[in-house]
Structure formats: structure tokens, C-alpha cells
Amino acid sequence: MIIKDKEKLQENQEKEYQESLKKDDYKALVKKLKISSDEARKNTLKLEDTLDELKNCQNCHNLFECRNRVKGYVYFPEVKESHLTFSFVPCKYQKQAFKLAESKKTNQSILANARIKDIKITKNRTQVIKWIKEYYDKYNPYNTTKGLYLHGNFGTGKTFLLACLLNELKYKFGISIEIIYFSQLLRQLKEDLNSVGEEIYYLENVDILLLDDIGAEKVTEWGRDEILGTILQTRMNNSMPTFFTSNLTITELEKHLSLTKDSEDLVKAQRIVERIKFLTDDIEILGNNYREEKLNKSSD
């Protein structure tokens, strides 16, 4: 019985192998792996799975489009001592996601430990550094103080500069601060709608809030009106210090917020912007991309 089953298995493998040999991509993969016909025959179905997943990858543009069995991975063969072993190998988009996550982790650590003494003084930062010093010197947790809408080109250190200030205030006065990447906030809330009320309440009431990179998000009525609008209205009513960083001027931000996928609503965008203007001073910072410079140095 066992012999017959083995013969049947070998017969099926041979049939599958001969069918696959008619395909150019299968023959090319076997040739690339430099494996014997017998090894290819025994693993034909697995090799076909690999080819199917590679075809999926050819037409894929991001992780959300992934059609493979394990999202972001390809079932891929490796030759070890003339035999094939298969494992799930991350695709280029998954590798990018890993790299981005590691970069964010490093950046979060840098921001969490940033202090005013770490600020590099340059000509283009003179105005904002002066503002930060005056804010720090005059800050009183019991008085109303405007935050800052700090905008400028990418990589000029906007978030780092404000993190230095907020950390100093936290350590000196024991206040609560929150630095949150606005696009990420919206994604998290969308994935867990049950947490929306609790998260909004926290962001409405934290002593000092920094909404980082506002204007980089995909605008929806829900994100603009229900999330951002609600948070800003409460903080405005309660005179809670609120900070923003953006690559957009306040005028450009208004235009950005007016456009959703299905409509244009300048009035609602203006309401948001008026709240931001009420809550902040407006300073522009332009200059070199420090992130790019660090990346270039690290790769030298």
C-alpha cells in the first residue's frame, strides 16, 4: 500500500513537472536556482506558488494592494546543500515599512530627549529661536499663552525645535505634553473607532499639544471636521497652548483643508484655519534639509 502511494505521488509530481516545463517563467526559475530536475519535480507546486506571488508583486504598488498569502511577503525558495527550502521573504514595500518604522523609532527617541541646549543656532532659525526663548522665559502654566504655527520646507528641524521647548517646559513645570504626527493619528483612529472619544478627550485636555506635519494628511470631512475641528474648538475655548508644524503656509493649508475626495468646502476649511490663527503665532523657517544632510553623511 505504501509503495503504491509513493508511486502515485511520483506519478503526480512528474505530471505537474511536465506541465510546468511548458512555461518559460518556470524553466527560468529552475535554471536560476541551479537545481536538479528531481529537486524541481518534487517542489513543482511550491515553485508555482512562488511564481504566482512574484506575478502579484509585478502589478503591486504598495502594501495595501498586496495579494500574496502573507501581506508584504513572497513565498521564496533558497538552495541549501542542493535542496530547496521555502520561506516568506519581505518584499520591497515591506522592507521600506521596516526602515520607516525604525526611522520613526529613532526620531521619537531624539524628540523625547531634545532640550533647548541641543538647538543648533543658524541664521535661518534666528526668529524662531528668539520666539522659543521668550516663550520659555515668560511661560506660566496658569496664564493663557499662544502656541506657534511653524511652517517651512521639509527637513528644516521644525518638530525638533518645538520638541526642545516642550520638553523644557515639561521638566520645569511638570506639565503634560503630547507631540503627535497628525496623519498617523487619523490612521490610528480610523483603525480603532472605539478609541476616538477617549483619544479626542485626551488631546483636548493635554497641557500643551503639538500637531506635527499638519497638511500632509489626506483630507476627509471626518478627519477635518469631527477630529481636527473638535480638538481645536475645545482647546480654543479653554485657552490651551497648541502648536503646529507644517510644510504649508497658513493660506496653503486653508486650500488643502477645503478639498476632500468628493467636494470642496472653503467655509469649513476657513473655520479650522481661524481656530489655528486664534491659537498661534505664525513663523516661517526656510533652509537646508538637515535630514537629507544626515542621511548623506551616514552613507559616506
N, C-alpha and C positions, 0 to 999 in steps of 0.2 A: 504493500500500500504506500509506504514511504517513498519507495523507488518510483512508483507511478506518479506520485505527486511531484517529485523532483523533476521527472521527465516532462510533466505537464508545464511546470514553471519555466523550465528551459525552453520549451516549445513556444510559450507565450512571449518570453523575452526575445527570442530570435525573430518572431513575427513583428514585434514592436520595433526592434532594432532595424530590420529591413525596411519598414515603413519610414522610419525616421531618416534613414540614409538617403532617402529621396529628396530630403530638404537640405538646401545649401547651408542654412544657418546652423543646423545640427552638425553637419560634416565639418564646418568651420570651427565650431566649438570643440569638437573632439580632437581636431588637429591642433588647436591652440593648447589644449590641455596635455597633449602628447601621451595619451593613454592607449592601452591595448584595445583591440576590438572586443575582447572578452570583458574587460572592465567597462567599456562603453555599453555593451549589451546588458550587463547586469544593472546598470544605472540609467537606462534609457528614459524611464518615466521621470526620474528626478531631473535629468538633464533637460527634458522637455519643459518641466516646471520652471527651471532657470530661464529658458528661452522665452517662455510666456511672460515672466516677470520683467525680463530685460526689454521686451516689446512694450510693456506697460510704461516703463521708465522713459522710453523714447518720446512718448506723447505727453509726458507729465511735466508740469511747470512749477509745482510746489507740493508740499506735504499734504495739503488738503485734497489734492487730486489723486493721491496715491491709491492704486487699485490692487496692490500686492497683498498677500496674506497677512504680513506683519507691516503695518504702516511705517514707511520710511526705510524699509529694509528689502534686500534682494536675497532670495534663496540661492546661494552661490557655491560652486564646487571648488575644492582645493585638493591638489595631489599630494599625498603623503605616502612615501615608500611604495610608489606605483599604484596606490589605491585611492579612490575618491572619498572624500568626506565633505559633507554639506553643512553649511551654517548660514545664519542670517547676517548679512553684511550691510552696514548703513549706506544709504545712497548719498549723493552729493548734497541733497537738501537736508537730510538728517545730520550730516556732518556740519553743515552750516548752522543748524539749530544748536548742536552741541557747542560749537565755537561761540555762538551768540550768547548762550546760557552761561558759559564760562566767563565771557567778557562782562556780562551783566553782574555776575557774582563778584568779579574783581572790582568793577566800578562801584557796586554797592558798598564794598568794604572801604574803598577810597573815600566815598562820600560820608560814610558813617564816622570816619576818623578825621575828616577835614577840619582844620582850625584856621583862624584868621592869619596866624603866623606862617601858614603854608602858601598864602597867596603870592604869586609872582607878580611884581609890580611892573607894568608895561604902560607905554604911552596911551594905547587904546583903552586901557582899563581905568585910567585916572578918574573919570567921572563916577563910575560905579563903585570904585574903592572908596572914594570920598563919601558917597552916599551910605555905604555899608558902615564906615567908621562913625558917621553922625548918627545913624540908626542905633548902632550898638551903644554909643555914649548916652543917648537920650532915652533909650528903651525903658519903659516902666510897664510891667505886666498889668497894672491897674488902669492905665490910660489907653485911649484909642490911638493907634498908630497905623498909618497906611503901609501896605506892603509895596512890592515892586513888580512891575511888568518889565522883565529884562529880555530884550529881543536882539537878534543879530544873526550873522551867518553861522553855519554849522561848525561845531568843534572849537568855539572860542572860550569855552570854560564857564558858560553861564550857570549851569547847575552847580558846578564845583564852588564858584564864588558865593552863591547863596547858601550852599550847604555849610560853608565855613562860618557864615554869620549865624545860621540857625543853630548849629552845634554849640557855638559860644554862648548863645542865649540860653540854650537848654542847660548847659553845665553851670552857668552863673545863677540862673533864676529857678532852676528845677521845673521848667515848663515842659509841656509835651509838644513835640514837633512831628510832622509827617511829610516826607518827600515821596511823592507818588507819580510814576510815569502815567500820564493820563490815558494814553491808548491802551496800556496794559490793564488799567483799572476797568475800562469799558469791556475789554475781553473777558476779564475775570467775572464781572457782574453778569454778563450775558451767559456765561457757562454755568453760573450758580445763581439763578434768580431769587432763590430763597434768602440769599445773604444781602440783597440790595438794601433793604430797610436798615439793617444793622450797620452796614458799611457807610451809607449816606449819613446816618446819625453821627457816626464817629468822625467823619470828615467835616461835618458841620460844626463840630464842637472841639476838635483838637485845637490847642492854643495857637499854634502857627502852622499853616498849611502851605506847602509848595506844590503846585500842579505843574509838573515838568513836561516840556515839549508839547504844549497845547497848540493845536493846529496841525499836528501830524496825524491825527486820528481820522478815520472815515466818518463823515458826519451823517448821523441819523437823527430823526426827530426825538427819539427816545433818549439817546445819549446827550443831545444838546439841551432839550427842554426838561426832561424828567431827572436826569442825573446832574449835569453841569449847572443848569439853571436853578435847581433846588438847592444845591450846595452853596452856590454863590449868594442866593437870596437870603438864606439863613445867616450866612457869615456877614453879609452886609447889614442886615437888621441888628445883629448882635455886635457889630464893630469888631470882628475877629480878624487879626492880621493875616493876609493872604498874599502869596507870592506866585508868580508865573514865570516860566521861561518859554520862549518860542522862537522859531526861525522867521516868524511873520511879524510885520508891523501891526499895530492895532487895527489899521484900516484894512490890511490884507486879511487879518483874522476875521473881521466882520464879513468880508466877502466869502471867505472859506466857510464860515458857520451858516451862511444863508443857503448854501447849496447841499441838498440831500440827493439821494438817488432818484427820487420821484418828483421833487419840487424845488422851488426857490422861495425862501421866505426871509426877506430882508428885515422885516419888522422884528421877528423873533431873534434874529442874529443881533440886531441893534440893542435889544433888551439885555442880552448877555454881555455885550461889549460895554454898555453903560454901567453894568454892575462891576465889571473889571476896572473901568475908569474910576469909579467911586472908591474902590478898594486899594488902588495902587497909584504910585508914580510911574512914569514911563521913561525908560532909559534904553538907548541902543548901544550895543557893543559890537564892533566890527574888528576883523583882524585875521591872523593866521589860524589855520586849523590845527590846534595842538594835538588832537587825537591822531591826525594823519602823520604829524611830525614824530610822535612817539612810536607809531607803527613802523615808520620808515627806519627809525633808529634801532628798533628791536630786530629788524630783518637785515640790518647791515652785517 
